[in-house]
């Protein structure tokens, strides 16, 4: 400190001890006063005196607990646990028998912390990593907390792993869980894809929360052979895959919403079509048409997604 050398010796002896004391107080973070309360004197050591379970200690295997990284809560101002949970000096102090311990910001059911407060703590660091889709999306409108899906203490956050993500989503989305257990489904339970393969709750597509702008664009990421364009186009295919297919699972082959010919006949009139069991004498009872066996309509109209054949106007070749 070159400027201090220019001070008279008697003045330097008075100034230096004060500067050293200020530096020690700042570096030790000893009960610094904030509008929200005091921070604990020993930081994480104070917390771990009580919270020494495996769930809490697992945070030291994550990026959140890297003291040398300024982007980490432990490195951001060296506040350690209190960087996320807020000042905890009163919480960690002595409590008289019969009194409740003063609460801190909790990301579980331990204390009733408002969802907006929880999410605000996460967004202090992660606001740049999410898009408009979160702030204006259904999860935010339904007051879903970040901690409802994410576990910041876990070495491997379940919602970020393909093999376990669906189980986290299914905690709320029970109908989709049921559909995924039907006979024909996407390989979710096999760990070959996850919900975020199609859905993006943090991104810009607010209306659909899909990874692409439309349902068809999302489906065609994997089913590129159905993209077209086709010389003879099947109108529902270009409009919305969900008109015929149930994306989360179905009991019908091909994940269809209904088994044919009911699915086809929901749009196409059956009047005068050979699918009706009739002959020259009319409509005999109890005699099925040969055209309704097996794959029903697709016995003839095999190119249900469209055809490029010059004679394929009926999607038969």
Phi, psi and omega per residue, in radians:
X1 nan 1.470 -2.967
X2 -1.088 -0.544 -3.087
X3 -1.173 -0.529 -3.140
X4 -1.171 -0.455 3.140
X5 -1.158 -0.385 -3.129
X6 -1.454 -0.183 -3.140
X7 -1.363 2.692 3.032
X8 -1.058 2.564 -3.094
X9 -0.966 -0.717 -3.116
X10 -1.146 -0.575 3.140
X11 -1.313 -0.642 3.116
X12 -1.110 -0.636 3.127
X13 -1.143 -0.451 3.102
X14 -1.462 -0.626 -3.044
X15 -1.372 -0.774 -3.034
X16 -1.013 -0.839 3.126
X17 -1.026 -0.635 3.120
X18 -1.155 -0.708 3.110
X19 -1.129 -0.702 3.118
X20 -1.116 -0.712 -3.141
X21 -1.127 -0.736 3.122
X22 -1.091 -0.728 -3.135
X23 -1.126 -0.708 3.139
X24 -1.144 -0.729 3.138
X25 -1.130 -0.702 -3.130
X26 -1.210 -0.731 -3.089
X27 -1.252 -0.528 -3.127
X28 -1.508 -0.168 -3.131
X29 0.949 0.756 -2.976
X30 -1.413 1.612 3.009
X31 1.074 0.687 -3.137
X32 -1.127 2.300 -3.076
X33 -1.367 2.317 3.049
X34 -2.305 2.885 3.099
X35 -1.030 -0.405 -3.094
X36 -1.678 -0.007 -3.128
X37 2.228 -2.956 -3.095
X38 -1.751 2.506 2.996
X39 -1.454 2.634 -3.116
X40 -1.206 2.728 -3.040
X41 -1.264 -0.579 -3.037
X42 -1.947 0.147 3.057
X43 1.075 -2.263 -3.055
X44 -1.097 -0.533 3.119
X45 -1.060 -0.599 3.097
X46 -1.161 -0.745 -3.121
X47 -1.145 -0.768 -3.046
X48 -1.266 -0.183 3.053
X49 -1.117 -0.501 3.098
X50 -1.939 -0.696 -3.051
X51 -1.679 1.336 -3.109
X52 -1.965 0.378 3.131
X53 -1.349 2.890 -3.064
X54 -1.107 -0.589 -3.124
X55 -1.124 -0.742 3.137
X56 -1.231 -0.776 -3.076
X57 -1.190 -0.329 -3.131
X58 -1.129 -0.296 -3.122
X59 -1.113 -0.408 -3.129
X60 -1.291 -0.060 3.030
X61 -1.751 0.121 -3.100
X62 -2.008 3.025 3.108
X63 -1.300 -0.198 -3.131
X64 -1.264 -0.415 -3.028
X65 -2.005 0.978 3.092
X66 -2.033 1.711 -3.051
X67 -1.042 -0.511 -3.096
X68 -1.457 -0.031 -3.116
X69 -1.887 2.015 -3.096
X70 -1.140 -0.328 3.110
X71 -1.415 -0.216 -3.124
X72 -1.550 2.549 3.083
X73 -0.957 -0.623 3.140
X74 -1.248 -0.448 -3.137
X75 -1.681 -0.271 -3.110
X76 -1.358 1.730 -3.112
X77 1.224 0.140 -3.125
X78 0.955 0.611 3.133
X79 -1.506 -0.233 3.057
X80 0.982 -2.248 -3.083
X81 -0.996 -0.610 -3.052
X82 -1.315 -0.134 3.034
X83 -1.117 -0.527 3.117
X84 -1.850 -0.664 -3.038
X85 -1.583 -0.053 3.094
X86 1.423 2.991 -3.119
X87 -0.974 2.287 -3.031
X88 -2.187 0.379 -3.116
X89 -1.131 -0.764 3.126
X90 -1.213 -0.652 -3.130
X91 -1.106 -0.654 -3.076
X92 -1.538 -0.107 -3.120
X93 -1.360 -3.139 -3.132
X94 -1.275 2.476 -3.133
X95 -2.160 2.337 3.122
X96 -1.197 2.631 -3.138
X97 -1.012 2.265 -3.139
X98 1.628 -0.235 3.123
X99 -1.621 2.613 3.082
X100 -1.428 2.513 3.105
X101 -1.240 2.327 3.136
X102 -0.970 2.346 -3.055
X103 -1.341 2.793 2.960
X104 -2.185 3.097 3.084
X105 -1.155 2.110 -3.084
X106 -2.048 2.426 3.115
X107 -1.837 0.361 3.084
X108 -2.396 -2.859 -3.138
X109 -1.540 0.152 -3.094
X110 -1.104 -0.807 3.069
X111 -2.269 2.576 -3.091
X112 -1.414 1.432 3.103
X113 -1.599 2.345 -3.137
X114 -1.064 2.455 -3.098
X115 -1.027 -0.675 -3.133
X116 -1.112 -0.587 3.110
X117 -1.234 -0.762 3.098
X118 -1.013 -0.892 -3.077
X119 -1.155 -0.580 3.124
X120 -1.093 -0.625 3.109
X121 -1.144 -0.730 3.129
X122 -1.178 -0.697 -3.060
X123 -1.287 -0.229 3.039
X124 -1.029 -0.563 3.127
X125 -1.858 -0.593 -2.962
X126 -1.803 0.192 -3.083
X127 -1.117 -0.618 -3.131
X128 -1.293 -0.314 -3.066
X129 -1.532 -0.173 3.138
X130 -2.045 2.754 -3.083
X131 -1.869 -2.936 3.135
X132 -1.076 -0.448 -3.102
X133 -1.011 -0.517 3.108
X134 -1.371 -0.872 -3.042
X135 -1.134 -0.536 -3.115
X136 -1.938 0.130 -3.050
X137 -1.540 3.105 -3.067
X138 -1.195 -0.621 -3.122
X139 -1.125 -0.764 3.121
X140 -1.170 -0.704 3.124
X141 -1.124 -0.540 3.121
X142 -1.531 0.158 3.107
X143 1.018 0.759 3.023
X144 -1.420 2.243 3.139
X145 -1.479 2.644 3.075
X146 -0.957 -0.690 -3.095
X147 -1.255 -0.220 3.060
X148 -1.185 -0.452 -3.141
X149 -1.944 -0.656 -3.044
X150 -1.775 2.588 3.050
X151 -2.119 1.741 -3.042
X152 -1.226 -0.279 3.130
X153 -1.535 -0.314 -3.036
X154 -1.323 2.408 3.094
X155 -1.076 -0.619 3.076
X156 -2.255 1.755 -3.109
X157 -1.088 2.147 -3.021
X158 -1.047 -0.607 -3.079
X159 -1.319 -0.183 3.108
X160 -1.744 0.040 -3.140
X161 -1.902 2.303 -3.092
X162 -1.007 -0.691 -3.057
X163 -1.238 -0.394 -3.032
X164 -2.116 -0.134 -3.055
X165 -1.051 -0.778 -3.071
X166 -1.021 -0.653 -3.116
X167 -1.133 -0.556 3.083
X168 -1.204 -0.788 -3.139
X169 -1.142 -0.625 -3.105
X170 -1.184 -0.269 3.082
X171 -1.009 -0.589 3.106
X172 -1.830 -0.663 -3.033
X173 -1.622 1.280 -3.056
X174 -1.207 -0.627 -3.131
X175 -1.115 -0.715 3.107
X176 -1.178 -0.554 3.069
X177 -1.105 -0.784 3.132
X178 -1.079 -0.771 -3.126
X179 -1.134 -0.577 -3.128
X180 -1.196 -0.290 -3.137
X181 -1.625 0.049 3.122
X182 -1.306 3.009 -2.972
X183 -1.063 -0.641 -3.102
X184 -2.102 2.123 -3.032
X185 -2.721 3.031 3.015
X186 -1.369 2.675 -3.052
X187 -1.322 1.022 -3.140
X188 -1.303 -0.849 -3.084
X189 -1.199 -0.351 3.097
X190 -1.478 -0.043 3.102
X191 1.296 0.314 -3.120
X192 -1.590 -0.271 3.037
X193 -2.702 2.869 -3.133
X194 -2.348 3.128 -3.092
X195 -1.056 -0.639 -3.110
X196 -1.281 -0.065 2.990
X197 -1.137 -0.494 3.139
X198 -2.044 -0.573 -3.045
X199 -1.877 2.539 3.102
X200 -2.388 1.633 -3.029
X201 -1.305 -0.267 -3.110
X202 -1.719 -0.136 -2.959
X203 -1.665 -2.963 -2.914
X204 -1.394 -0.336 -3.029
X205 -1.364 1.380 -2.993
X206 -1.104 -0.734 -3.014
X207 -1.144 -0.664 -3.042
X208 -1.949 -0.357 -3.031
X209 0.939 0.654 3.076
X210 -1.804 2.825 -3.134
X211 -1.263 -0.339 3.052
X212 -2.139 2.992 -3.037
X213 -1.145 -0.609 -3.078
X214 -2.203 2.911 3.091
X215 -1.084 -0.802 -3.094
X216 -1.091 -0.749 3.124
X217 -1.073 -0.628 3.122
X218 -1.187 -0.808 -3.130
X219 -1.122 -0.678 -3.045
X220 -1.281 -0.132 3.003
X221 -1.018 -0.678 -3.140
X222 -1.776 -0.660 -3.066
X223 -1.694 1.010 -3.043
X224 -1.151 -0.442 -3.128
X225 -1.173 -0.260 3.123
X226 -1.667 0.080 -3.006
X227 -1.198 -0.700 -3.038
X228 1.457 -2.722 0.060
X229 -1.275 2.724 -3.115
X230 -1.965 2.585 3.043
X231 -1.135 -0.758 3.080
X232 -2.009 1.891 -2.997
X233 -1.708 2.432 3.027
X234 -1.617 1.968 -2.944
X235 -0.908 -0.813 -3.107
X236 -1.065 -0.507 -3.097
X237 -1.131 -0.790 -3.127
X238 -1.317 -0.337 -3.112
X239 -1.457 -0.978 -3.063
X240 -2.898 2.086 3.119
X241 -1.019 -0.518 -3.103
X242 -1.214 -0.141 3.077
X243 -1.192 -0.511 -3.131
X244 -2.007 -0.515 -3.032
X245 -1.926 2.518 3.052
X246 -1.725 1.865 -2.942
X247 -1.148 -0.415 -3.082
X248 -1.682 -0.156 3.097
X249 2.485 2.638 -3.101
X250 -2.672 2.764 3.043
X251 -1.601 0.081 3.132
X252 -1.889 2.524 -3.135
X253 -0.954 2.527 -3.130
X254 1.272 0.229 -3.099
X255 0.972 0.666 3.119
X256 -1.348 2.651 -3.131
X257 -1.242 -0.520 3.081
X258 -2.531 2.691 3.097
X259 -1.394 2.450 3.092
X260 -1.238 2.736 0.073
X261 -1.461 0.077 -3.101
X262 -1.053 -0.679 -3.133
X263 -1.112 -0.840 -3.119
X264 -1.147 -0.705 -3.069
X265 -1.350 -0.069 3.013
X266 -1.250 -0.307 3.052
X267 -2.048 -0.647 -3.025
X268 -1.713 2.263 3.101
X269 -1.188 2.444 3.136
X270 -1.647 0.019 -3.088
X271 -1.114 2.182 3.092
X272 1.284 0.130 -3.117
X273 -1.587 2.533 -3.120
X274 -1.138 -0.113 3.080
X275 -1.218 -0.320 3.085
X276 -1.350 2.232 -3.115
X277 -1.213 1.427 -3.124
X278 -2.352 2.786 3.055
X279 -2.465 -2.837 -3.086
X280 -1.123 -0.396 -3.110
X281 -1.636 0.082 3.117
X282 1.945 -2.453 -3.059
X283 -1.969 1.617 3.109
X284 -1.175 2.527 -3.123
X285 -1.485 2.418 3.046
X286 1.346 0.189 3.130
X287 -1.956 1.838 -3.120
X288 -1.288 2.629 3.088
X289 -1.346 2.502 3.104
X290 -1.148 -0.381 -3.110
X291 -1.375 -0.169 -3.134
X292 -1.762 0.045 3.140
X293 -1.442 2.795 3.075
X294 1.106 -2.057 -3.104
X295 -1.559 0.297 3.080
X296 0.862 -2.108 -3.024
X297 -0.963 -0.568 -3.082
X298 -1.328 -0.052 2.969
X299 -1.044 -0.570 3.131
X300 -1.922 -0.815 -3.079
X301 -1.613 1.234 -3.008
X302 -1.309 -0.405 -3.091
X303 -1.672 1.138 -2.990
X304 -1.197 -0.338 3.137
X305 -1.587 -0.195 -3.140
X306 2.429 2.808 -3.081
X307 -2.396 2.503 3.047
X308 -1.888 0.123 3.130
X309 -1.335 2.418 3.135
X310 -0.992 -0.483 3.131
X311 -1.848 0.455 -3.034
X312 -1.744 0.479 -3.102
X313 -1.107 -0.471 3.109
X314 -1.652 0.195 3.136
X315 0.994 0.599 -3.126
X316 -1.730 -0.187 3.138
X317 -2.653 nan nan
